[in-house]
């Protein structure tokens, strides 16, 4: 269903449009990211270390549990960003995902009854990651038409052995969103294993690669509309974001070819997408370039961002009350969802 409507809030939010804002119609599209927490199939792949995944540790009813995990993921993906207040009922137009084993698990997800009628397409490459996990992009075929896509390898090395650390590629997809050219980068940066400080150079390298991709687009298209999303394993105030990407927390501070990070204000308020040892982090982020926030440009523009932390995605009691309700605890399937909350942003476009 196309989200086209007249609402009073349009007058307040889009005062930059000419004319009487109350008479304007807008389309809203949700762009989302979700770490699917070890979405592995039930088959041992001898070319990957997938035997270390929680799914492969399960000895009984593995196929049944896999189907339930797929169903749980489909439910969340179908609901990210829905909002009664703004009459947003449709599933996201574009979704970046992480921690998936292969393309087939996503085929199973988009063919689940909760998503099948949404007609999602998949863009995926196998990454060299040591755990066998990848990133990918899902897109509603009626809204987004991919025109180009590529993977970008991250070369990082162990501090001690100087051997290469195999990790996720960064996925770049370019396409037309209702006629607007949009570039989307999906990330899953190196973890904090071994400690934040010791592992920091790996994420700095990931940020440098991300910046290189963004700069290469801007070299050809200074006003490009670029969205960089993912599980960054860093918070919005970390060096990789503020110093390497030079992302700003205020739209007014963003210059031509600059980057705006709407997640910073949420983080400063104590909000997070994942929790560990009684501390919240906002590792899951969606950032946009100046092309999506400048009122002078036509087409889709950034409106607002959020964390999709509906109550059913959280633990209801116990030590981890309020934490994301993860799918696996060791070799036990909890019938949960993920150890991360999804994040999303709304793009809006005026209709003539």
LUMTORVEX-363010 format. One record per residue: z, y, x of N, C-alpha, C in turn. Coordinates in steps of 0.2 Angstrom, whole numbers. Example, Ala and Ser with C-alpha at 12.3 -4.5 7.8 and 13.67 -1.06 7.14 Angstrom:
BEGIN
{{39,-28,66},{39,-22,62},{39,-16,66}}
{{35,-11,64},{36,-5,68},{39,0,64}}
***
This chain:
BEGIN
{{0,-6,4},{0,0,0},{0,6,4}}
{{-5,11,3},{-5,17,7},{1,22,5}}
{{5,24,10},{10,28,8},{8,36,8}}
{{6,38,2},{4,45,1},{8,47,-5}}
{{12,53,-4},{16,56,-9},{18,63,-8}}
{{20,66,-13},{23,73,-13},{30,73,-13}}
{{34,76,-9},{41,76,-9},{43,83,-6}}
{{49,85,-9},{52,92,-7},{53,92,0}}
{{56,86,4},{57,87,11},{52,88,15}}
{{45,88,13},{40,89,17},{40,97,18}}
{{42,101,13},{42,108,14},{47,110,20}}
{{52,106,21},{57,108,26},{55,105,33}}
{{52,99,33},{50,96,39},{44,98,42}}
{{39,100,38},{33,102,41},{31,109,39}}
{{35,113,41},{34,120,40},{28,123,44}}
{{27,119,49},{21,121,54},{14,121,51}}
{{14,117,45},{7,117,42},{6,124,38}}
{{0,125,38},{-2,131,34},{-2,130,27}}
{{-1,136,23},{-1,135,16},{5,133,13}}
{{5,132,7},{12,130,3},{13,123,5}}
{{18,121,9},{20,115,11},{22,110,5}}
{{25,113,0},{27,109,-6},{21,105,-9}}
{{15,108,-8},{9,105,-11},{5,101,-6}}
{{8,99,-1},{4,95,4},{6,88,3}}
{{1,84,4},{2,76,4},{2,74,11}}
{{6,69,13},{6,66,19},{6,59,19}}
{{3,56,24},{4,48,25},{9,47,31}}
{{13,42,30},{18,40,35},{17,33,37}}
{{17,33,44},{16,26,47},{22,25,51}}
{{25,18,51},{30,16,55},{28,13,61}}
{{30,15,67},{28,12,73},{35,9,76}}
{{35,2,78},{42,-1,79},{41,-5,85}}
{{47,-7,88},{48,-11,93},{54,-16,92}}
{{53,-22,94},{59,-27,93},{59,-33,98}}
{{64,-33,101},{65,-39,106},{67,-45,102}}
{{63,-50,102},{64,-56,97},{69,-61,100}}
{{72,-60,105},{77,-64,108},{75,-72,108}}
{{72,-73,114},{70,-80,115},{66,-84,110}}
{{61,-81,108},{56,-84,103},{52,-89,106}}
{{54,-95,107},{51,-100,111},{49,-106,106}}
{{44,-109,107},{42,-115,103},{46,-121,105}}
{{44,-127,102},{48,-133,103},{45,-138,108}}
{{40,-135,112},{36,-139,116},{37,-137,123}}
{{38,-142,128},{40,-141,135},{33,-139,138}}
{{32,-133,141},{26,-131,145},{28,-132,152}}
{{24,-137,155},{26,-139,162},{24,-133,167}}
{{20,-128,165},{19,-122,169},{24,-117,169}}
{{29,-117,164},{34,-112,164},{41,-115,164}}
{{46,-111,165},{53,-113,165},{56,-113,158}}
{{52,-115,153},{54,-114,146},{59,-119,144}}
{{60,-124,149},{66,-129,147},{72,-126,148}}
{{73,-120,151},{79,-116,151},{80,-112,145}}
{{76,-112,140},{77,-108,134},{82,-111,130}}
{{85,-107,125},{90,-110,121},{86,-115,116}}
{{80,-113,114},{77,-118,109},{76,-125,112}}
{{75,-125,119},{74,-132,122},{81,-135,123}}
{{86,-131,123},{93,-134,124},{95,-138,118}}
{{92,-136,112},{94,-139,106},{91,-146,105}}
{{95,-151,104},{93,-158,104},{92,-161,97}}
{{95,-158,92},{94,-160,85},{91,-155,81}}
{{86,-157,76},{83,-153,71},{80,-147,74}}
{{77,-148,80},{74,-142,84},{68,-139,80}}
{{64,-143,77},{58,-141,73},{60,-136,67}}
{{66,-139,64},{68,-135,58},{71,-129,60}}
{{75,-129,66},{78,-123,68},{72,-118,70}}
{{67,-120,73},{62,-116,75},{59,-112,69}}
{{58,-116,64},{55,-113,58},{59,-108,55}}
{{66,-109,55},{71,-104,53},{71,-98,57}}
{{70,-99,64},{70,-93,68},{64,-89,67}}
{{58,-92,66},{52,-89,64},{53,-85,58}}
{{56,-88,53},{57,-85,46},{61,-79,47}}
{{66,-79,51},{71,-74,52},{67,-68,55}}
{{63,-69,60},{60,-64,64},{55,-61,59}}
{{51,-65,55},{47,-62,50},{50,-57,45}}
{{56,-59,43},{60,-55,38},{61,-48,41}}
{{63,-48,47},{65,-41,50},{59,-37,52}}
{{54,-40,54},{47,-37,55},{44,-34,49}}
{{45,-37,43},{43,-35,37},{47,-29,34}}
{{53,-28,37},{57,-23,34},{59,-17,39}}
{{57,-17,45},{59,-12,50},{56,-5,47}}
{{61,0,47},{59,6,45},{58,8,38}}
{{59,3,33},{59,4,26},{65,9,24}}
{{64,13,20},{69,18,18},{68,21,11}}
{{73,19,7},{73,21,0},{73,29,-1}}
{{76,32,4},{77,40,3},{70,43,3}}
{{66,40,8},{59,43,9},{53,39,6}}
{{55,34,1},{50,30,-2},{46,26,3}}
{{49,24,9},{45,21,13},{46,13,12}}
{{41,10,10},{42,3,8},{38,-2,12}}
{{33,0,15},{28,-4,19},{31,-6,26}}
{{28,-12,28},{30,-14,35},{26,-10,40}}
{{29,-10,46},{26,-6,51},{18,-7,52}}
{{15,-1,54},{8,-2,56},{7,-5,63}}
{{11,-4,67},{11,-6,74},{18,-8,76}}
{{18,-14,79},{25,-17,82},{24,-20,89}}
{{28,-17,93},{28,-20,100},{34,-25,100}}
{{33,-31,103},{38,-36,103},{39,-38,111}}
{{45,-41,112},{46,-44,118},{50,-50,117}}
{{51,-54,123},{54,-61,123},{51,-66,119}}
{{44,-66,119},{40,-71,116},{37,-76,121}}
{{37,-82,119},{34,-87,124},{27,-87,125}}
{{23,-86,120},{16,-87,120},{13,-84,113}}
{{7,-84,113},{4,-81,107},{5,-85,101}}
{{5,-91,101},{6,-96,96},{12,-94,92}}
{{18,-93,95},{24,-91,91},{23,-85,87}}
{{19,-80,89},{17,-75,85},{13,-76,79}}
{{8,-81,81},{4,-83,75},{8,-86,70}}
{{13,-90,72},{18,-93,67},{21,-88,63}}
{{24,-82,66},{27,-77,63},{23,-73,58}}
{{17,-71,60},{13,-67,56},{10,-71,50}}
{{10,-78,50},{8,-82,45},{14,-84,40}}
{{20,-82,42},{26,-83,38},{24,-80,31}}
{{26,-83,25},{25,-80,19},{28,-72,18}}
{{33,-70,22},{35,-64,22},{30,-58,25}}
{{26,-61,29},{21,-56,33},{14,-58,31}}
{{12,-64,29},{5,-66,29},{1,-61,25}}
{{3,-58,19},{-1,-53,16},{-2,-46,19}}
{{2,-45,25},{1,-39,28},{-5,-39,33}}
{{-7,-45,35},{-13,-46,39},{-13,-43,46}}
{{-8,-45,49},{-7,-43,56},{-11,-46,61}}
{{-14,-42,66},{-17,-45,72},{-13,-45,78}}
{{-15,-49,83},{-10,-50,89},{-14,-48,95}}
{{-11,-44,100},{-14,-43,106},{-9,-45,111}}
{{-11,-50,115},{-6,-53,120},{-9,-56,126}}
{{-6,-55,132},{-8,-58,138},{-2,-62,141}}
{{-3,-68,144},{2,-71,147},{4,-67,154}}
{{11,-67,154},{14,-63,160},{16,-68,165}}
{{17,-66,171},{19,-71,177},{27,-72,177}}
{{30,-69,172},{38,-69,171},{40,-76,173}}
{{46,-76,177},{49,-83,179},{51,-87,173}}
{{54,-84,168},{56,-87,162},{51,-89,157}}
{{45,-86,158},{40,-88,154},{39,-84,147}}
{{42,-78,148},{42,-73,142},{37,-67,143}}
{{34,-65,137},{29,-60,137},{31,-54,133}}
{{27,-49,133},{27,-44,128},{20,-45,124}}
{{20,-41,118},{14,-42,114},{14,-36,109}}
{{8,-35,106},{8,-30,101},{5,-33,94}}
{{8,-32,89},{6,-33,82},{3,-27,79}}
{{-2,-28,75},{-5,-22,71},{-8,-24,65}}
{{-7,-19,60},{-10,-20,53},{-17,-19,54}}
{{-21,-23,52},{-28,-23,53},{-31,-17,49}}
{{-28,-16,43},{-31,-11,39},{-30,-4,41}}
{{-25,-3,45},{-23,4,48},{-25,5,55}}
{{-24,0,59},{-26,1,67},{-31,-3,69}}
{{-36,0,72},{-42,-4,75},{-42,-3,83}}
{{-40,-9,86},{-40,-8,94},{-47,-7,96}}
{{-47,-3,101},{-54,-2,105},{-54,-4,112}}
{{-48,-5,115},{-47,-7,122},{-40,-9,123}}
{{-39,-14,127},{-32,-16,129},{-32,-20,136}}
{{-27,-19,140},{-26,-22,147},{-19,-23,148}}
{{-18,-27,153},{-11,-29,156},{-11,-26,163}}
{{-5,-23,164},{-3,-20,171},{2,-23,174}}
{{1,-26,180},{6,-30,184},{11,-26,187}}
{{17,-28,187},{23,-25,190},{24,-29,197}}
{{23,-26,202},{25,-29,209},{32,-27,211}}
{{37,-31,211},{43,-30,214},{46,-36,218}}
{{51,-34,222},{53,-40,227},{60,-40,227}}
{{63,-46,229},{70,-47,230},{72,-43,236}}
{{78,-40,235},{81,-36,241},{82,-40,247}}
{{85,-46,246},{87,-50,252},{81,-54,255}}
{{78,-58,251},{73,-63,253},{66,-59,254}}
{{65,-54,251},{59,-50,250},{53,-54,247}}
{{55,-59,244},{50,-63,240},{49,-59,233}}
{{43,-60,231},{41,-57,224},{45,-59,219}}
{{47,-55,214},{51,-56,208},{46,-56,202}}
{{44,-62,199},{39,-62,194},{42,-60,187}}
{{39,-54,185},{42,-52,178},{36,-50,174}}
{{38,-46,168},{33,-45,163},{28,-40,165}}
{{22,-41,163},{17,-36,164},{18,-30,158}}
{{15,-24,159},{15,-19,154},{9,-19,151}}
{{9,-19,144},{3,-20,140},{1,-13,137}}
{{-5,-11,138},{-8,-5,136},{-13,-7,131}}
{{-13,-4,125},{-17,-5,119},{-20,2,117}}
{{-26,3,116},{-29,9,114},{-33,8,107}}
{{-32,12,102},{-35,11,96},{-35,17,91}}
{{-38,16,85},{-38,21,80},{-34,19,75}}
{{-29,24,74},{-24,23,68},{-26,28,63}}
{{-29,25,58},{-32,30,52},{-37,35,55}}
{{-41,33,60},{-45,38,63},{-42,42,69}}
{{-36,42,70},{-33,45,76},{-32,41,82}}
{{-35,43,88},{-34,39,94},{-27,39,96}}
{{-24,33,97},{-17,32,99},{-17,27,105}}
{{-13,28,110},{-12,23,116},{-5,21,115}}
{{-4,14,115},{3,11,115},{4,7,121}}
{{10,8,124},{12,4,130},{18,0,128}}
{{18,-7,129},{23,-11,127},{27,-13,134}}
{{33,-12,134},{37,-14,140},{43,-18,139}}
{{44,-22,144},{50,-26,145},{52,-26,152}}
{{56,-21,154},{58,-19,161},{63,-25,164}}
{{63,-25,170},{68,-30,173},{75,-29,171}}
{{79,-35,171},{86,-35,168},{90,-32,173}}
{{97,-31,171},{102,-29,176},{106,-35,179}}
{{103,-40,179},{106,-46,183},{107,-44,190}}
{{114,-46,192},{116,-44,199},{119,-37,199}}
{{120,-34,193},{123,-27,193},{118,-22,192}}
{{120,-16,188},{115,-11,187},{113,-8,193}}
{{117,-6,198},{115,-2,204},{110,-7,208}}
{{112,-13,209},{108,-17,213},{101,-18,210}}
{{101,-19,204},{94,-20,201},{90,-14,199}}
{{94,-8,200},{90,-2,198},{83,-1,201}}
{{82,-2,207},{76,-1,210},{70,-5,206}}
{{72,-10,203},{66,-14,200},{64,-10,194}}
{{69,-7,190},{67,-3,184},{64,3,186}}
{{66,6,192},{63,12,194},{55,11,195}}
{{54,5,198},{47,3,200},{43,2,193}}
{{47,-1,188},{44,-2,181},{42,5,178}}
{{47,10,179},{46,17,177},{40,20,180}}
{{39,19,187},{34,22,191},{27,19,188}}
{{27,12,187},{21,9,184},{19,12,177}}
{{24,13,173},{23,16,166},{20,23,167}}
{{23,27,172},{21,34,173},{14,34,175}}
{{12,29,180},{5,29,182},{0,27,177}}
{{2,23,172},{-2,22,166},{-3,28,162}}
{{2,31,161},{2,37,157},{-2,43,160}}
{{-1,44,166},{-5,49,170},{-12,47,170}}
{{-14,41,171},{-21,39,171},{-24,41,164}}
{{-21,40,159},{-23,42,152},{-24,50,152}}
{{-19,53,154},{-19,60,154},{-24,63,158}}
{{-26,60,164},{-31,63,168},{-38,63,164}}
{{-39,59,159},{-45,59,156},{-44,63,149}}
{{-38,62,146},{-37,65,140},{-30,69,140}}
{{-30,75,142},{-24,79,143},{-19,80,137}}
{{-23,79,131},{-19,80,125},{-18,73,121}}
{{-18,68,125},{-18,61,123},{-12,60,119}}
{{-12,56,113},{-6,53,109},{-4,47,112}}
{{1,46,116},{3,40,119},{10,39,117}}
{{11,32,115},{18,30,113},{20,24,119}}
{{26,25,122},{28,20,126},{34,17,124}}
{{35,11,123},{40,8,119},{42,1,123}}
{{49,-1,121},{51,-7,124},{58,-8,126}}
{{60,-14,128},{67,-15,130},{67,-13,138}}
{{69,-7,139},{69,-5,146},{75,-7,151}}
{{80,-10,148},{86,-12,151},{89,-6,155}}
{{87,0,153},{90,6,155},{92,10,149}}
{{97,15,149},{98,19,144},{94,26,145}}
{{94,30,139},{89,36,140},{91,41,145}}
{{98,40,148},{100,45,153},{100,42,160}}
{{97,36,161},{96,34,167},{90,37,171}}
{{91,36,178},{86,39,183},{79,37,181}}
{{78,31,179},{71,29,178},{68,33,172}}
{{72,35,167},{69,39,161},{69,46,163}}
{{74,49,165},{75,56,166},{71,59,172}}
{{71,55,178},{69,57,184},{62,55,186}}
{{60,48,184},{54,45,185},{49,47,180}}
{{51,46,174},{46,47,168},{47,55,166}}
{{53,58,168},{54,65,167},{54,66,159}}
{{56,61,155},{57,62,148},{62,67,146}}
{{60,71,141},{65,77,139},{68,75,132}}
{{74,77,131},{77,76,125},{76,81,119}}
{{73,87,121},{71,92,116},{64,93,116}}
{{61,93,110},{54,94,110},{51,101,113}}
{{56,106,113},{54,112,116},{53,112,123}}
{{56,107,126},{56,107,134},{50,103,136}}
{{46,100,131},{40,96,133},{34,100,134}}
{{31,100,140},{25,104,142},{19,99,141}}
{{13,102,142},{7,98,142},{8,92,147}}
{{6,86,144},{6,80,147},{13,77,148}}
{{18,80,145},{25,78,146},{27,73,141}}
{{33,71,141},{36,65,137},{42,67,134}}
{{42,65,127},{48,67,123},{52,60,122}}
{{58,60,123},{62,54,121},{67,55,116}}
{{66,54,109},{70,55,104},{76,51,104}}
{{77,46,108},{82,41,108},{88,44,112}}
{{87,50,116},{93,53,119},{98,55,115}}
{{96,59,110},{102,62,105},{106,56,102}}
{{102,51,100},{106,45,97},{111,42,102}}
{{109,41,108},{113,39,114},{119,43,115}}
{{118,50,115},{124,54,116},{129,54,110}}
{{126,52,104},{131,51,99},{135,44,99}}
{{133,40,104},{136,34,104},{133,28,101}}
{{127,29,98},{123,24,95},{119,20,100}}
{{118,13,98},{115,9,103},{111,3,99}}
{{107,0,103},{103,-6,100},{105,-13,103}}
{{110,-13,108},{113,-19,110},{120,-17,113}}
{{124,-22,113},{131,-21,115},{133,-27,120}}
{{137,-25,125},{140,-30,130},{147,-28,132}}
{{152,-32,131},{158,-31,134},{161,-24,131}}
{{160,-23,124},{163,-18,121},{160,-11,122}}
{{154,-11,125},{150,-5,127},{143,-6,124}}
{{141,0,120},{134,0,117},{129,3,122}}
{{123,0,122},{118,3,126},{112,4,121}}
{{108,8,123},{101,10,120},{96,8,124}}
{{95,2,126},{90,-1,130},{83,-1,127}}
{{83,-1,120},{77,-1,116},{75,6,114}}
{{69,8,117},{67,15,116},{60,16,114}}
{{58,21,111},{51,23,109},{51,30,111}}
{{46,32,116},{45,39,118},{38,40,116}}
{{36,47,116},{30,49,114},{28,55,119}}
{{21,56,120},{19,62,124},{18,68,120}}
{{17,73,123},{16,80,120},{11,80,115}}
{{6,76,115},{1,76,110},{3,74,103}}
{{9,71,103},{11,69,96},{17,73,94}}
{{18,79,97},{24,83,95},{21,90,94}}
{{16,92,97},{13,99,97},{10,100,90}}
{{13,105,87},{10,107,80},{3,109,80}}
{{0,111,85},{-6,114,86},{-12,108,85}}
{{-10,102,86},{-14,96,86},{-15,93,79}}
{{-21,91,77},{-22,88,71},{-20,81,71}}
{{-20,78,65},{-19,71,65},{-12,69,65}}
{{-10,63,66},{-3,60,66},{1,64,71}}
{{7,65,69},{12,68,73},{19,65,72}}
{{23,65,78},{30,62,77},{34,66,72}}
{{38,62,68},{42,65,64},{49,63,66}}
{{51,57,66},{58,55,68},{59,48,70}}
{{64,46,73},{65,40,76},{72,37,74}}
{{73,30,74},{79,27,72},{80,21,75}}
{{86,18,74},{88,11,75},{89,8,69}}
{{85,2,68},{85,-2,62},{91,-7,62}}
{{97,-4,60},{103,-8,61},{106,-10,54}}
{{102,-12,49},{104,-14,43},{110,-19,43}}
{{114,-20,39},{121,-24,39},{119,-31,40}}
{{114,-34,37},{113,-41,38},{111,-43,45}}
{{109,-38,50},{108,-39,57},{114,-39,61}}
{{120,-38,58},{126,-37,62},{131,-43,61}}
{{135,-44,66},{141,-49,65},{146,-46,60}}
{{148,-50,55},{153,-47,50},{160,-47,52}}
{{162,-51,57},{169,-52,58},{170,-55,66}}
{{176,-55,68},{178,-58,74},{177,-53,80}}
{{177,-56,86},{177,-52,92},{171,-47,92}}
{{165,-50,90},{159,-46,90},{157,-43,84}}
{{162,-41,80},{160,-38,74},{156,-31,75}}
{{151,-30,71},{146,-25,72},{141,-25,77}}
{{142,-30,82},{136,-32,87},{130,-35,83}}
{{124,-34,86},{119,-38,83},{120,-45,83}}
{{118,-48,77},{119,-55,76},{114,-59,79}}
{{115,-62,85},{110,-65,89},{108,-72,86}}
{{103,-75,88},{100,-81,86},{104,-87,89}}
{{105,-86,96},{108,-92,100},{114,-90,103}}
{{119,-95,103},{125,-94,108},{125,-101,111}}
{{123,-101,118},{122,-107,121},{116,-111,118}}
{{118,-117,117},{113,-122,113},{114,-122,106}}
{{118,-117,103},{119,-117,96},{115,-112,93}}
{{112,-113,87},{108,-109,83},{113,-106,78}}
{{113,-99,78},{118,-96,73},{115,-94,66}}
{{109,-95,66},{105,-93,60},{105,-85,60}}
{{105,-82,66},{105,-75,67},{98,-73,68}}
{{98,-67,71},{91,-63,72},{90,-62,79}}
{{93,-57,82},{92,-55,89},{98,-52,92}}
{{99,-52,99},{104,-48,102},{103,-41,103}}
{{97,-39,100},{95,-32,100},{93,-30,93}}
{{95,-24,91},{92,-21,85},{85,-18,86}}
{{81,-18,81},{74,-15,82},{75,-7,82}}
{{70,-4,85},{70,3,84},{63,5,81}}
{{62,11,79},{56,13,76},{55,21,76}}
{{49,23,75},{48,30,74},{43,31,68}}
{{43,36,65},{38,38,60},{33,43,62}}
{{27,42,61},{22,46,62},{19,49,55}}
{{18,55,55},{15,58,49},{9,62,50}}
{{5,62,44},{-2,65,45},{-3,68,38}}
{{-5,74,38},{-7,78,32},{-13,76,29}}
{{-14,75,23},{-20,73,19},{-23,79,16}}
{{-29,80,17},{-33,85,14},{-33,85,7}}
***
